[in-house]
Amino acid sequence: MSNLAKALNSARVRGWLYQGLFLACALAVAWYLVSNTLTNLSTRGVATGFGFLEREAGFEIGESLVSYSASDTYLKALAVGLLNTLAVSAAGVVLATVLGVLIGVARLSSNWMVSRFATLYVETIRNVPLLLQLVVWYTIMNRLPSPREALEVVPHVFLSNRGMKFPVLAEHAGHGWVLLALVAGIAAAIAAVRYGRRRREATGRPFPTLPLAIAAVLLPPVAAFVATGAPLAFDVPELTGFNFEGGGSVTPEFTALLVGLSVYTAGFIAEIVRSGILAVPHGQTEAALALGLKPAQILRLVILPQALRVIVPPLTSQYLNLTKNSSLAVAIGYPDLVSVSNTSANQTGQVVEAVAMMMAVYLIISLCISGFMNWYNRKVALVTR
């Protein structure tokens, strides 16, 4: 038998060969599509390339986490849209997770009213299109009173059809040192938790992890605050004319998008949490009861840690869905990446480049979320020794 025949009889060699052929076909198709698109654009006299990113944008963006004006470049405008997308996605992931866990646990409650309300929430929210929910929330925000008749939810926090206004801490040079001390304290708390876990696993003796972690997080910022003499002065919003001035604000568009994404995704997360809890054998609960643990301790220390191995993989998909669903912000006027990209494409005529950048950005964001969740999934996996 020849060497070539021996090589082809190897499953490993055939696997590499098939993968190489598939990659070659994929590259050939991609090259054909790109070259055909460029040829057609050139024939019709349409400009190509990403040089437009350095030109002046010429349009304002209503909401921005960084300073921006119409005289800035298209590149900065797209960066503003990306930051807006990341901000609402990150906040939505946190809120949807908290709400989803609460609703998922409530569905398993022995209280009939609580479990039925949670079931009604899940069945209603999951079966109403997200776009329709966003429109409803945006309509509710616009139906709020005007700033002169704003609702004072709590002292100095006002809710109107211009959004929510609230006090913010006045800037001071010492606040930077306090923030650095807080970051250092969080790092020290993480180190204390890891050390306590290793010591408990090695010796079986308890370690005061929680008190040390709390002290590590609180004491450094307090010490830095006292040392720098940073005052606790707040910039309070005040009604001036037809609107509020001062303080911080959240626009109706951001609020509607955040609430809509969080409420919708929480319905799916609730079912994931419920199924994860039900996947834990009931014998674990009985054993915990026999040890004298309370129901809240059983859920926190026994059930949820084991349920995470079932919860985390589908939870990753929901985080990805929430991030990608944020592109629906264009329907309610929130200036996210898609909205800013559409405006840029309409002004420059370079639609292919704008769509390609959006695809690349969402792909990178999705891969980053997936990579982080896969890492976390490995951390919480049950390891048999």
Helices and strands as residue ranges (DSSP letters): H 3-8, H 11-43, G 51-54, H 74-107, H 112-125, H 130-142, G 147-149, E 151-154, E 157-160, E 163-166, E 168-169, H 175-203, H 209-228, E 234-235, E 238-240, E 243-245, E 248-250, H 252-278, H 282-290, H 295-297, I 298-303, H 304-325, G 326-331, H 337-348, H 351-380
